[in-house]
Structures are given as structure tokens and as C-alpha cells.
Amino acid sequence: MFESFMAGAHRLSRVNYAPRAVAFAISFVIIALLAQERGWGAWYLAFPALYLLLYPHLLVVAGGFLSATARFETRAILADSLILGFLAAFVNFYLWLSFGFMVAIALNASVVGGSRQLLLALLLYTTGAIAGGILNDWQVQIDGPFYLDIMTMALLLGYVLGVGFLAYNQNARLVSTTRGVEERNRVFQVLVEISSSADLVGEVQDFIHDALQRIHDLYPKYGLGMVVRDVKRPGVLRFVEFVDISVEEQDALVKYLSTTRTPDSRELTWINPDNGAIFQMVFDNSRVRGNEGIIVVRARAISSLLREAARLALEMLGVHVENKMLALDLKHAAERDPLTGVFNRGRLDAELASAIRSRKQHGAMEFAVLMIDVIGLKGVNDKYGHVAGDSLIRETAVVLQEVCRATDVFGRYGGDEFVIICRGSSLTDAQGLRERIKRDVSGRKIRLATGAQETATAYLELSIGLASSSEVEPEEVLAAADEDMYRDKKEWYATHERYR
Ligand SMILES: Nc1nc2c(ncn2[C@@H]2O[C@H](COP(=O)(O)OP(=O)(O)OP(=O)(O)O)[C@@H](O)[C@H]2O)c(=O)[nH]1
């Protein structure tokens, strides 16, 4: 009940309440004992009783009632100074009590308001003492019975220790709050860094690696892991990244996560049965495109802040993985030929431009281009229909792709024409590739789909043109390869007269 009255009071008033109430109550006992010693009448205790026993409680309730600020309490301390000065005169300046009052108000005022408040408090204490002295005809009796001296000293000591203890606690709380705020700021900063790094880092895997590394820099004592998996099929782990976790433990974690469903609470503690290591896992709940993010922390327990950071990082990860996958899909769609799945003309042009640039900047970077045309596509179209023609184009792409080296850039230039760009290759290398195609691919028997489950066969015939930057200007390589291809085609028709 009283607690609820007090709840509205300022924190400073609430902190001061208990020490004030206790110290005042003991002061009253001392005054009562002194009154008995000196034979003062009971009526003499009415004012001290009201002030020392009742006032502290009324004060804090009033503070609560008025929803008072800290100022209310600093004013109350000044009022205490005046009244305690008055009380000092009232007890005929009994030395230990007067001294104790003064020390207490000086201590209180300086802790709460610094030197200005201290000066004011001492001034008011003196004023109260003078006013009380005048009213009390300057009756002075500074000594008291020994046991009261000791009691007052003990009270004073207890009060000083109490205030010191409170100040220490307040300070400790302040330090821990400051630490919390600092940590929060660091976490926030890292999350911002992760977010902005997403635009710089190209691949999702690199992004996850980078994000995890940054979180690890923040919490270096924990081993960390980040996993993106298919929500419906937990066994399908799309991305897995670990920092500061041994290979054996990585294997155990991957195995465990492949078979574990998402817990309802989105949190899990897992103990590796092999070595007893404890892992905390936080699951992301925004299932972007059917994926789920998991952050793994090797720790007995994690702070709520780290948990919160993990959640935010996962949310961000979800958004960025989504964006990156979308961008990859778009990039894939933009540079691929829909019929064959190999690079389209746009990508081939870009690769060619890049090869031309390199050749111009670094003279040694030679490149060669092979232009390949399917002979007789029109005939296939006419004889078996366009489905069969498409099938021939697709099969040609497959067999040519097989013959290319990893460094070659292969694509469909348009219609029945394919291009291979050989970067960093000499003319002899490219000639070798052309020979390989002529030998291994040309003349191959191809099965063509002609419609509903029907097939036909055709022999793949190719005319191949070749040009290299070692022979012509880089910009002219493609046109030269095209020209060479027509020469080759003519030659083919010359030797295969019946196809005319
Ligand atoms: N089925 C199909 N046909 C295509 C496609 N693109 C182009 N063509 C056809 O392929 C033929 C290409 O023309 P040409 O190169 O003159 O025909 P060709 O029969 O290969 O003649 P040569 O190359 O001179 O031997 C044209 O008839 C186009 O209509 C395609 O995507 N699918």
C-alpha cells in the first residue's frame, strides 16, 4: 500500500527515504533519552516526534502524490538542514547530535547537489541553529551521558556508511547501464556494417562469411555458425559457415541441423553427445523464399543482447539472401539463351568487349574467337518441323559445351550460330580447339525430337571460322571469324556437292 504511494516519487526521493526514516527515528530515540536525562517534560518531544517520526513518510508520499522531480528532494534536503539546525539548538547544542546532524546534511547535500548545495545546506543549518538558539534563550549544554555519546557516534557512523553504500550501488548500476548501452551501440554498429557490406559482397556465401566474422569480432570468445536451410526439407542446407568451431564439431552440427525441425520457441540448446559441448541456436522466423536462417553460438548461455543481435542479423540475412538470389536469377535470366541455357549474345558481346580491353591494355592478353554455324538447320526445319530444329540447336549447344575448356566462354550468338571466345589463348591453341571440334563433333549422329514422343536422326555438320587478336586488330576479330566461317562453309559445300 505504502509502496504504491511511494511509486510515483522520484527515484532520488525513494533512495533517500529509508536512510532518512531510519536515521530520523534513531535521532528521536536519542533526543527522548536525552530529555529523560535532563528532565525535560514529555510535551518537549512533540515537535521532534512530529518531524523525526512522521515527516519522512509524509515527504515521500507527497513526492509520489505530486509526481515530483529530483528538485523536490534537493529542496527537502535543504529544508532538513534548516530544521535539523533548529533541532540542534532545541537539544541545547548537545555536541555529538549537533555534529552528527551537520555531518549528515553536509554529506547528503554534497552527494546530491555538489558544492553549491553543500554551501546552501550549511548556511541553512547555521540559520536554523541561530533561530533555534534565539528562541531557546541560547541554552547550551554540549556534553551528554557517555552511552548517548556512543549511540550518537554509532548512528553517525552507520549513516555515513549507509550513504556510502547507496552511492556505491548507484554508481555500480550506472556503470553496468553504461556498459549495456555501449555494447548495444557496438552491436548496432556491426549490424549497420553488415547491412552495408551486403551491397559490396557479391556472393551470398561471402556475405554470410563476412557477417559472421563481424559478429565474431564483437564476441570473440564464442565459436559461431550460420546456416541457411530449406524450411520444408531441413536436410537441404543451402549455406553453411562457421568461425572458431572445429571441423569435427562443424560436422556434428551439420548432421544435427539436417535432421532437426524448427522449434516453436525459435530457440534451442543442443549438447553435442560426443564431447558435451553446449550450443545455443537461434532460428529466424521470417522464412524468406522457403529458407530459414540459424545462428549457432557455442556457449552455455547467451545474453539477451546477443540473442537479439542474432535475431536482427538473421532478419537482415534473410532479406539480403533473398535479394541476392533474386539478383542472381535476374542475372542468369538476362545473360542466358532460353532455348539452350548457354550464354546469349548480350553476354558474349560483354565478354568480347572485355577481351578487347584487356588486349589493348596489356598487349600480351591475346584472345581468339571461333564462330560456329550449324549447316542445314533450315533443311531440318523444313523436313521435320521447328521442334526438331530447336532440338538440333539444343543438342549442338550440349556437344559444343562439352568440348570447350573451363576458361572458354561459349554461347549462342543467334539463330544457328555459336561463338567460343578463348581468352589468353594463342592462335595455335584455338586452332587445336577447332580441330577437336571438327574431329569429335562434326558428323556426329544426333537424335532429334520432332513432336509428341517421335524422333528423327540427323548428322551434325558445322562450319567453323577462327580469328585471333595476334593476326587482326582486337575489334575486328569477330568479323574476321565470321568471314572465315563463310569461307569454311563454302569449302564444306564444295566438298559436299550433293547438299547444294
Ligand atoms: N528451329 C529453329 N530454327 C531457327 C532458330 N533460329 C533460326 N532458325 C532457322 O535457322 C535457319 C538459319 O538460316 P541458315 O543459316 O541460312 O540456314 P542453314 O540451313 O543452316 O544454311 P547454312 O547455314 O547456309 O547451311 C533459318 O531458317 C532460321 O529460320 C531457332 O531458334 N529454332
The ligand as a Tripos MOL2 file, in Angstrom:
@<TRIPOS>MOLECULE
LIG
   32    34     1     0     0
SMALL
NO_CHARGES

@<TRIPOS>ATOM
      1 N1         14.0150  -24.2960  -85.1980 N.pl3     1 LIG1
      2 C1         14.6710  -23.1430  -85.1510 C.ar      1 LIG1
      3 N2         15.1400  -22.5880  -86.2620 N.ar      1 LIG1
      4 C2         15.8320  -21.4310  -86.2200 C.ar      1 LIG1
      5 C3         16.0650  -20.7810  -84.9790 C.ar      1 LIG1
      6 N3         16.7710  -19.6650  -85.2300 N.ar      1 LIG1
      7 C4         16.9710  -19.6010  -86.5750 C.ar      1 LIG1
      8 N4         16.3930  -20.6750  -87.1750 N.ar      1 LIG1
      9 C5         16.3690  -21.0070  -88.5350 C.3       1 LIG1
     10 O1         17.6600  -21.4610  -88.9450 O.3       1 LIG1
     11 C6         17.9010  -21.1260  -90.2590 C.3       1 LIG1
     12 C7         19.2240  -20.4500  -90.3210 C.3       1 LIG1
     13 O2         19.4950  -19.9650  -91.5810 O.3       1 LIG1
     14 P1         20.6940  -20.5150  -92.4140 P.3       1 LIG1
     15 O3         21.9280  -20.4900  -91.6030 O.co2     1 LIG1
     16 O4         20.7160  -19.7730  -93.7330 O.co2     1 LIG1
     17 O5         20.2020  -21.9710  -92.6770 O.3       1 LIG1
     18 P2         21.0430  -23.2550  -92.8530 P.3       1 LIG1
     19 O6         20.0960  -24.2900  -93.3170 O.co2     1 LIG1
     20 O7         21.7620  -23.5890  -91.6000 O.co2     1 LIG1
     21 O8         22.0230  -22.8260  -94.0050 O.3       1 LIG1
     22 P3         23.5510  -22.7920  -93.9450 P.3       1 LIG1
     23 O9         23.9940  -22.3320  -92.6320 O.co2     1 LIG1
     24 O10        23.8960  -21.8370  -95.0580 O.co2     1 LIG1
     25 O11        23.9440  -24.1770  -94.2010 O.co2     1 LIG1
     26 C8         16.7430  -20.2430  -90.7020 C.3       1 LIG1
     27 O12        15.8280  -20.9940  -91.4760 O.3       1 LIG1
     28 C9         16.0590  -19.8500  -89.4080 C.3       1 LIG1
     29 O13        14.6640  -19.7060  -89.5430 O.3       1 LIG1
     30 C10        15.5380  -21.3760  -83.8130 C.ar      1 LIG1
     31 O14        15.6710  -20.8920  -82.7070 O.2       1 LIG1
     32 N5         14.8610  -22.5550  -83.9260 N.ar      1 LIG1
@<TRIPOS>BOND
     1     1     2 1
     2     2     3 ar
     3     2    32 ar
     4     3     4 ar
     5     4     5 ar
     6     4     8 ar
     7     5     6 ar
     8     5    30 ar
     9     6     7 ar
    10     7     8 ar
    11     8     9 1
    12     9    10 1
    13     9    28 1
    14    10    11 1
    15    11    12 1
    16    11    26 1
    17    12    13 1
    18    13    14 1
    19    14    15 2
    20    14    16 1
    21    14    17 1
    22    17    18 1
    23    18    19 2
    24    18    20 1
    25    18    21 1
    26    21    22 1
    27    22    23 2
    28    22    24 1
    29    22    25 1
    30    26    27 1
    31    26    28 1
    32    28    29 1
    33    30    31 2
    34    30    32 ar
@<TRIPOS>SUBSTRUCTURE
     1 LIG1         1 GROUP 0 **** ****
